[in-house]
Amino acid sequence: MSRRRLIVNADDFGLTEAVNEGIVEAHQRGIVTATTLIASGTAFAHAARLAREVPSLDVGVHLTLTEEQPVSPAREVPSLLGADGRFHPHATAFVKRYFAGQISLAEVERELDAQIARALSQGFRISHLDGHQHVHMVPGIRRIAGKLAQKYGIPAIRFPREAPRLYMLRDGGASARLAQLFALNAFCAAADVRGAARPDHFVGFFYGGRLTKGNLMRVLHALPASGTSELMCHPGRHDPASSRGHWQYRWQDELAALTDGEVRDWLREHGVELVSYAALAAN
């Protein structure tokens, strides 16, 4: 039987303390094997402390160019910021500015370098990079991510191309998400991805922010029959005061799904081995 392996990567470590605690719980009690750290997140220090306390949690860097604050001084990255001194509010706005020639790639490199350096300053062994809202796959920016990965000896970079599946067509109101999926896949197809390790398959974009148990099981049933897959997820604890409520993410539902005993049993019964990005890079 062909070997099937699954990396379960929780995005947004460092976003809020409630998200941080949910990610750690999903690792300790559930199937999460890895996470990516927002170096500019308001709860970065809290996430760093938790990661040091839980060394079995594989840590990467969640390269961020939207919504958060920069690690670099604002005067050094002005094209990346709005009038409020924060990154532009969404990947759509960022990409429009990028293709209009309003984003400086030199400033992108300066900021992403600073984010990786800040994460490394906490003593972590960084196993992989990915991007908040997948901006690391924008043409030009993926080349920068690859350059920085080589500079810092980071072996793997997420490749978020998700194959369309029948369950996506059965999902009510899925047309907008499918359009985003196809746009992201086009960026992936155009990207120069040489020189970095990556899983064979990626899943989780379509259900991003709403990976309930039912949705998770649909994804798992459709996993490829062989190779290593990455499942992107967003667990967290309930936080009614969160400043990210407008995302409409179902953090608590994802946490419940990822810690559900039936999910772990299904993986074991179907011969799916849980692994980390560090394990991928080691092979």
C-alpha positions as CSV (number, residue, x, y, z in Angstrom):
1,M,0.0,0.0,0.0
2,S,1.3,3.5,-0.9
3,R,2.4,5.6,2.1
4,R,0.1,8.5,3.0
5,R,1.3,11.3,5.2
6,L,-0.5,14.4,6.5
7,I,0.9,17.7,7.8
8,V,-1.8,19.6,9.7
9,N,-0.6,23.2,9.8
10,A,-2.4,25.8,11.9
11,D,-2.0,29.4,10.5
12,D,-2.0,32.7,12.4
13,F,0.0,31.7,15.5
14,G,0.6,35.1,17.2
15,L,-2.6,36.7,15.9
16,T,-4.4,36.7,19.3
17,E,-3.9,34.9,22.6
18,A,-7.1,33.0,22.0
19,V,-5.9,31.8,18.6
20,N,-2.5,30.8,20.2
21,E,-4.1,28.8,22.9
22,G,-6.4,27.0,20.4
23,I,-3.4,26.1,18.2
24,V,-1.5,24.6,21.1
25,E,-4.6,22.7,22.3
26,A,-5.2,21.4,18.8
27,H,-1.6,20.1,18.8
28,Q,-1.6,18.6,22.3
29,R,-5.1,17.0,22.1
30,G,-5.6,16.8,18.4
31,I,-4.0,16.3,15.0
32,V,-2.2,19.7,14.4
33,T,1.5,19.0,13.8
34,A,2.8,22.4,12.8
35,T,2.0,26.1,12.9
36,T,3.2,29.3,11.3
37,L,4.0,32.4,13.4
38,I,2.9,35.9,12.6
39,A,6.0,37.8,13.6
40,S,4.1,41.1,13.5
41,G,1.1,39.8,15.4
42,T,-0.1,41.5,18.5
43,A,0.2,38.2,20.4
44,F,3.7,37.3,19.0
45,A,5.4,37.2,22.4
46,H,2.6,35.0,23.9
47,A,3.0,32.6,20.9
48,A,6.7,32.5,21.3
49,R,6.4,31.6,25.0
50,L,3.9,28.8,24.3
51,A,6.1,27.4,21.5
52,R,9.1,27.2,23.8
53,E,6.9,25.4,26.3
54,V,5.7,22.9,23.7
55,P,8.8,22.0,21.6
56,S,7.0,19.2,19.8
57,L,5.0,21.8,17.9
58,D,6.8,22.4,14.6
59,V,7.1,26.2,13.9
60,G,7.3,28.1,10.6
61,V,6.8,31.8,9.7
62,H,3.5,33.1,8.3
63,L,4.9,35.9,6.0
64,T,2.5,38.8,6.4
65,L,1.9,41.8,4.1
66,T,-1.8,42.5,4.8
67,E,-3.8,43.9,7.7
68,E,-1.2,43.6,10.5
69,Q,1.5,46.1,11.5
70,P,5.0,45.9,10.0
71,V,8.1,44.6,11.9
72,S,10.2,47.2,10.0
73,P,10.0,50.9,10.9
74,A,7.1,52.4,8.9
75,R,9.5,54.9,7.1
76,E,11.3,51.9,5.6
77,V,8.3,50.3,4.0
78,P,5.9,53.1,3.0
79,S,4.5,51.4,-0.1
80,L,3.3,48.5,2.0
81,L,1.2,50.7,4.4
82,G,-2.0,52.6,4.4
83,A,-2.6,55.9,6.0
84,D,-3.1,54.2,9.4
85,G,0.5,52.8,9.4
86,R,-0.8,49.2,8.9
87,F,-0.5,46.9,6.0
88,H,-3.2,47.2,3.3
89,P,-6.4,45.5,4.6
90,H,-6.7,42.4,2.4
91,A,-4.8,40.4,-0.2
92,T,-7.2,41.7,-2.9
93,A,-6.2,45.3,-2.2
94,F,-2.6,44.3,-1.9
95,V,-2.6,42.5,-5.3
96,K,-4.3,45.4,-7.0
97,R,-1.7,47.8,-5.8
98,Y,1.1,45.3,-6.7
99,F,0.0,45.0,-10.3
100,A,-0.5,48.7,-10.5
101,G,3.2,49.1,-9.7
102,Q,2.5,50.7,-6.3
103,I,4.3,48.0,-4.2
104,S,8.1,48.2,-3.8
105,L,9.7,44.7,-4.0
106,A,12.7,46.0,-2.2
107,E,10.4,47.0,0.7
108,V,8.7,43.6,0.6
109,E,12.1,41.9,0.9
110,R,13.1,44.2,3.8
111,E,9.9,43.5,5.7
112,L,9.8,39.7,5.1
113,D,13.5,39.5,6.1
114,A,12.7,41.3,9.3
115,Q,9.8,39.0,10.1
116,I,11.9,35.9,9.6
117,A,14.7,37.4,11.7
118,R,12.3,38.2,14.5
119,A,11.0,34.7,14.6
120,L,14.6,33.3,14.6
121,S,15.5,35.6,17.4
122,Q,13.3,33.5,19.7
123,G,15.5,30.5,19.3
124,F,13.2,28.5,17.1
125,R,14.3,26.1,14.3
126,I,12.1,27.4,11.5
127,S,11.1,24.5,9.2
128,H,8.9,26.3,6.7
129,L,7.4,29.5,5.3
130,D,3.9,30.3,4.1
131,G,2.0,33.5,3.6
132,H,-0.9,35.2,5.3
133,Q,-3.7,35.1,2.6
134,H,-1.1,33.4,0.5
135,V,0.6,36.6,-0.6
136,H,3.9,34.7,-0.8
137,M,2.7,33.2,-4.1
138,V,2.3,36.6,-5.9
139,P,4.8,36.7,-8.8
140,G,8.0,38.3,-7.6
141,I,7.2,37.8,-3.9
142,R,7.6,34.1,-4.2
143,R,11.1,34.7,-5.6
144,I,11.8,36.8,-2.5
145,A,10.5,34.1,-0.2
146,G,12.7,31.5,-1.9
147,K,15.7,33.9,-1.6
148,L,15.1,34.4,2.1
149,A,14.5,30.7,2.7
150,Q,18.0,30.0,1.2
151,K,19.5,32.9,3.2
152,Y,18.2,31.5,6.5
153,G,18.4,27.8,5.7
154,I,14.7,27.2,5.8
155,P,14.0,24.1,3.8
156,A,10.3,24.2,2.9
157,I,7.7,26.7,1.5
158,R,4.0,26.1,1.2
159,F,2.6,25.5,-2.3
160,P,-1.1,26.2,-1.8
161,R,-2.5,24.7,-5.0
162,E,-5.7,22.9,-4.1
163,A,-7.2,20.5,-6.7
164,P,-10.9,21.2,-7.3
165,R,-13.1,18.4,-5.7
166,L,-16.7,17.4,-6.2
167,Y,-17.6,18.4,-2.6
168,M,-16.7,22.0,-3.5
169,L,-19.4,22.0,-6.2
170,R,-22.0,20.7,-3.7
171,D,-21.2,23.5,-1.2
172,G,-23.9,26.2,-1.3
173,G,-22.7,29.6,-2.3
174,A,-19.3,28.3,-3.2
175,S,-18.8,30.2,-6.5
176,A,-16.8,33.1,-4.9
177,R,-14.5,30.8,-3.0
178,L,-13.9,28.7,-6.1
179,A,-13.0,31.8,-8.1
180,Q,-10.4,32.6,-5.4
181,L,-9.1,29.0,-5.5
182,F,-8.6,29.2,-9.3
183,A,-6.9,32.6,-9.0
184,L,-4.5,31.2,-6.4
185,N,-3.9,28.1,-8.5
186,A,-3.0,30.4,-11.4
187,F,-0.4,32.1,-9.2
188,C,1.0,28.8,-8.1
189,A,1.2,27.6,-11.8
190,A,3.3,30.7,-12.7
191,A,5.6,30.6,-9.7
192,D,9.2,29.6,-9.7
193,V,9.3,27.1,-6.9
194,R,12.7,25.6,-7.4
195,G,15.0,25.0,-4.5
196,A,12.4,24.5,-1.7
197,A,10.8,21.3,-0.4
198,R,7.0,21.1,-0.3
199,P,4.3,18.5,0.2
200,D,2.9,16.7,-2.8
201,H,-0.6,18.0,-2.2
202,F,-2.4,20.9,-0.4
203,V,-5.9,21.1,1.0
204,G,-7.8,23.5,3.2
205,F,-8.1,26.7,1.2
206,F,-11.7,26.0,0.1
207,Y,-12.8,25.6,3.7
208,G,-10.5,28.2,5.1
209,G,-11.9,29.5,8.3
210,R,-14.8,27.1,8.4
211,L,-13.2,23.7,8.8
212,T,-16.0,22.1,10.8
213,K,-16.0,18.4,11.6
214,G,-18.2,17.7,8.6
215,N,-16.1,19.8,6.3
216,L,-12.9,18.2,7.7
217,M,-14.2,14.7,7.0
218,R,-15.1,15.7,3.4
219,V,-11.5,16.9,3.0
220,L,-10.0,13.8,4.6
221,H,-12.1,11.4,2.5
222,A,-10.8,13.1,-0.6
223,L,-7.1,13.0,0.3
224,P,-4.9,11.6,-2.4
225,A,-4.1,7.9,-2.1
226,S,-0.4,8.4,-1.7
227,G,2.2,11.1,-0.9
228,T,2.4,13.8,1.6
229,S,-0.5,16.3,1.9
230,E,-0.7,19.6,3.9
231,L,-4.0,20.5,5.5
232,M,-4.3,24.2,6.3
233,C,-6.4,25.0,9.3
234,H,-7.3,27.9,11.7
235,P,-8.2,26.6,15.2
236,G,-8.7,29.0,18.2
237,R,-10.6,29.4,21.3
238,H,-13.8,31.4,21.5
239,D,-13.0,35.1,21.7
240,P,-16.1,37.4,21.3
241,A,-13.8,40.5,21.8
242,S,-11.5,39.5,18.9
243,S,-10.7,42.4,16.5
244,R,-10.8,39.8,13.7
245,G,-14.5,39.1,14.0
246,H,-15.1,40.5,10.5
247,W,-13.2,37.5,9.1
248,Q,-16.1,35.3,10.3
249,Y,-13.8,32.5,11.0
250,R,-15.1,29.6,13.0
251,W,-12.0,29.1,15.2
252,Q,-13.7,27.2,18.0
253,D,-15.5,24.9,15.5
254,E,-12.1,24.1,13.9
255,L,-10.6,23.4,17.3
256,A,-13.4,21.0,18.1
257,A,-13.0,19.2,14.8
258,L,-9.2,18.9,15.0
259,T,-9.4,17.5,18.5
260,D,-12.3,15.1,17.8
261,G,-11.4,11.5,18.6
262,E,-13.3,10.1,15.6
263,V,-11.1,12.2,13.3
264,R,-7.9,10.8,14.7
265,D,-9.4,7.3,14.6
266,W,-10.3,7.7,10.9
267,L,-6.7,8.7,10.1
268,R,-5.3,5.7,11.9
269,E,-7.8,3.3,10.4
270,H,-7.0,4.6,6.9
271,G,-3.2,4.5,7.3
272,V,-2.7,8.3,7.3
273,E,0.5,9.2,9.2
274,L,0.6,12.6,10.9
275,V,4.0,14.3,10.3
276,S,5.5,17.8,10.5
277,Y,7.2,20.0,8.0
278,A,10.4,19.3,9.8
279,A,9.9,15.6,9.0
280,L,9.2,16.5,5.4
281,A,12.4,18.5,5.1
282,A,14.4,15.7,6.8
283,N,13.4,13.2,4.0
